[in-house]
C-alpha cells in the first residue's frame, strides 16, 4: 500500500518508518494533519492523545471534522480512520489530557514526539519529561505563517532558548499567569519573522495570548504546519538533516522560507 513512496524514498527509509513509534499529543489541527500524513507514509506505531470532541468550529481546518463526527471524541474517530488506511498500524488512542499522572506511561517505548497542543502547561509536562528521556520533539507555534521546530536531546529547549519565566520552576508550581507570560514571549519570537501584523491585529494577538479570545486558525496555515511536522519526523527517523530548535517559517503569501533567529531587536521587543 506504500509502494508509490518508493523511488522518492528507499525501501530502507520505508522500513525505518514502519519500525518507528511516534507519540502525537493534540490531534486537532496541526497534530491531526501530521498524524494523517505519517499514517499515509507508512509509520508503524502511533500513540495519539487528545481530550476534545469535534465541534462545528473545527470544520474549517481539522481532518475528519464533519457532520458525521460532530460530538465524537477526536482520538476515537481518528483511530478508526487510520486503521481504514492501514489495518496493520499499531495504534493507541487516549481520550484525555497530557498530565503529570499519565506522562510516564505515554512516553514508554516512544521514538519521537510531536506536540500539537495549544496549552503551555501541558506542553511543558510533555516536553520536560521527553527531554529527561532524551527524546526528540517536533513542534509548531502560534503564527499567521506555517512553522516547524525540532528540539533534539542536544539542542536548547525553548524554555532555555527564549529564557521563559517558566524555566526552573517545578511543574506543580507553575501558575496560569506564568504560563501566559511564557506564551507571550513565544509569540514575540515567532512574530518577529516576516510581517505578521500586516495580517493580524496586535491587540487581537494579546487577547489570544491571555485567553480573552479563542485562537483563529486558517486551513492553509494549519495544514502546511502539520505537513512540515510530519516531514521533519520522516527526516529524523531516516537520518536526514532536519531543522533545529530555532525553527523554520514559511510565508505562504509570498512563498518565502525563513530560518528562525533570535535577534537583538527580538530580545528588546520581548523585554518590552
C-alpha positions in Angstrom: 0.0 0.0 0.0 3.1 2.3 0.3 4.7 1.2 -3.0 4.2 4.7 -4.5 6.6 6.1 -1.9 9.4 4.1 -3.4 11.6 5.9 -5.9 11.3 9.1 -3.9 12.3 7.3 -0.7 14.2 4.0 -0.5 13.0 0.6 0.9 15.3 1.2 3.8 13.5 4.5 4.5 10.2 2.7 4.3 11.4 0.0 6.7 12.6 2.7 9.1 9.1 4.4 9.1 7.5 1.0 9.8 9.7 0.5 12.8 9.1 4.0 14.2 6.8 4.8 17.2 5.6 8.4 17.3 3.5 10.0 20.1 1.3 12.9 18.9 -0.2 14.9 21.7 -3.1 17.0 20.4 -4.6 15.7 17.2 -6.9 18.6 16.3 -5.4 20.9 13.7 -1.7 20.6 13.1 -1.3 17.4 15.1 -4.2 15.8 13.2 -2.7 16.6 9.8 0.8 15.5 11.0 -0.7 12.2 12.2 -2.6 11.5 8.9 0.5 12.2 6.7 2.6 9.9 8.8 0.0 7.1 8.6 -0.2 7.5 4.8 3.6 7.4 4.6 3.7 4.1 6.5 4.5 4.9 10.1 4.4 1.6 12.0 3.3 2.7 15.5 1.3 5.7 16.7 0.1 6.9 20.0 -2.4 9.7 19.9 -3.8 11.7 22.9 -6.5 14.4 22.9 -9.4 15.0 25.3 -11.5 17.0 22.8 -14.6 16.2 20.8 -15.3 17.5 17.3 -17.3 20.8 17.2 -18.5 22.8 14.2 -15.8 25.4 14.8 -13.3 22.6 13.8 -14.8 22.2 10.4 -12.6 24.9 8.8 -9.3 23.1 9.3 -9.4 19.7 11.0 -9.3 16.5 9.0 -12.3 14.2 9.7 -14.3 17.1 11.3 -17.7 16.9 9.7 -21.4 16.3 10.4 -20.8 12.6 11.0 -18.0 13.1 13.5 -19.7 16.0 15.3 -19.7 15.4 19.1 -17.4 12.4 18.9 -14.0 12.1 20.6 -11.3 13.0 18.1 -8.9 10.2 19.1 -11.7 7.6 18.6 -12.6 8.9 15.2 -9.0 9.2 14.0 -8.1 5.7 15.3 -10.9 4.2 13.2 -9.9 6.3 10.1 -6.2 5.4 10.4 -7.0 1.7 10.6 -9.0 2.0 7.5 -5.9 3.5 5.8 -3.5 0.9 7.2 -5.0 -2.1 9.1 -1.5 -3.1 10.1 -0.9 0.1 12.0 -0.2 -0.3 15.7 -2.2 2.5 17.3 -3.1 3.5 20.9 -5.6 6.3 21.4 -6.1 8.1 24.7 -9.1 10.3 25.3 -7.5 12.6 28.0 -5.1 15.4 28.5 -1.3 15.1 29.0 -0.9 15.2 32.8 1.7 14.7 35.5 0.0 11.4 36.2 0.0 9.8 32.7 3.1 11.3 31.2 5.5 8.4 32.1 3.3 5.7 30.6 2.7 7.8 27.5 6.4 8.0 26.8 7.2 4.3 27.1 8.8 2.9 24.0 8.3 6.1 22.0 10.9 7.1 19.5 9.8 10.7 18.7 7.2 13.2 19.9 5.0 15.6 18.1 3.5 18.4 20.2 0.2 19.5 18.7 -1.2 21.0 21.9 -2.2 24.7 22.5 -1.7 24.8 26.2 1.6 25.8 27.6 1.3 23.9 30.9 0.5 20.6 29.2 3.2 21.2 26.6 5.8 21.7 29.4 4.8 18.5 31.1 5.3 16.7 27.7 8.5 18.3 26.7 10.3 18.4 30.0 9.7 14.7 30.5 10.6 14.0 26.9 13.9 15.7 27.4 14.6 13.8 30.6 14.3 10.6 28.5 16.5 12.0 25.6 13.6 12.1 23.1 13.4 14.4 20.1 10.4 16.8 19.9 8.8 18.2 16.8 6.6 21.3 17.5 4.9 24.2 15.8 3.8 27.6 17.3 1.2 30.2 17.0 1.8 32.4 14.0 -0.1 33.5 10.8 2.6 31.6 8.9 3.3 27.9 8.8 6.2 26.8 11.1 8.0 23.9 12.5 10.7 23.3 15.2 12.8 20.4 16.2 14.4 20.0 19.6 16.9 17.2 19.9 18.4 16.0 23.2 21.5 18.1 22.4 19.7 21.3 21.5 18.3 24.0 23.8 14.7 23.6 24.9 12.6 26.7 24.1 12.4 27.5 27.8 16.1 27.9 27.7 16.4 29.4 24.2 13.8 32.1 24.9 14.6 32.4 28.6 10.9 31.8 29.5 9.7 32.7 33.0 8.7 29.0 33.5 12.3 28.0 33.4 13.5 26.3 36.6 10.0 26.3 38.2 8.7 22.8 39.2 5.7 21.8 37.0 3.4 21.5 40.0 4.2 25.1 41.0 3.5 26.7 37.6 0.6 29.1 37.6 -1.7 30.1 34.6 -0.3 33.6 34.9 3.3 32.4 34.4 2.3 30.2 31.6 0.6 33.1 29.8 3.7 35.2 30.2 5.7 32.4 28.6 3.2 32.2 25.7 3.6 36.0 25.2 7.4 35.6 24.8 7.0 32.7 22.5 4.6 34.7 20.3 7.0 37.7 20.3 9.7 35.4 18.9 7.5 33.8 16.2 6.0 37.1 15.2 9.5 38.6 14.7 9.7 36.7 11.4 8.2 38.2 8.3 5.4 40.8 8.8 2.6 39.1 10.8 1.0 42.3 12.0 0.0 43.0 8.4 -2.3 40.0 8.7 -3.5 40.1 12.3 -4.0 43.0 14.8 -1.6 43.3 17.7 -4.3 43.8 20.3 -6.1 40.8 18.9 -3.0 38.7 19.5 -2.7 39.9 23.1 -6.3 38.8 23.7 -5.5 35.4 22.3 -2.4 35.0 24.5 -4.2 36.0 27.6 -7.3 33.9 26.7 -9.7 36.7 26.2 -10.5 35.3 22.7 -10.2 31.9 21.0 -7.3 31.3 18.7 -8.1 31.9 15.0 -6.9 29.1 12.7 -6.8 29.1 8.9 -6.7 25.9 6.9 -3.6 26.5 4.8 -1.5 27.5 7.8 -2.7 24.5 9.9 -2.3 22.0 7.1 1.1 23.4 5.9 2.4 23.3 9.5 1.1 19.7 10.0 2.8 18.5 6.8 6.0 20.2 7.8 5.9 18.5 11.2 5.4 15.1 9.5 8.2 15.8 7.1 10.6 16.6 10.0 9.6 13.3 11.7 10.3 11.4 8.5 13.7 13.1 8.1 14.7 12.4 11.6 13.8 8.7 11.6 15.6 8.2 8.3 18.8 10.0 9.3 18.3 13.1 7.1 19.2 16.7 8.1 16.3 18.5 9.7 15.5 21.9 11.1 16.6 23.0 14.6 15.1 24.5 17.7 15.0 28.0 16.2 12.5 26.8 13.7 11.6 27.3 10.1 8.8 29.7 9.0 7.0 29.6 5.6 5.3 32.7 4.3 2.5 31.1 2.2 1.5 34.5 0.8 4.9 35.5 -0.7 6.2 31.9 -0.9 9.3 32.6 1.1 11.1 30.4 3.6 12.9 31.9 6.6 15.1 30.2 9.2 14.2 31.2 12.8 16.6 33.5 14.5 16.6 35.3 17.9 18.0 38.8 17.1 18.9 41.6 19.4 15.8 43.5 18.3 13.7 40.5 19.2 15.1 40.4 22.7 14.3 44.1 23.1 10.7 43.5 21.9 10.4 40.6 24.3 11.6 42.7 27.2 9.1 45.4 26.3 
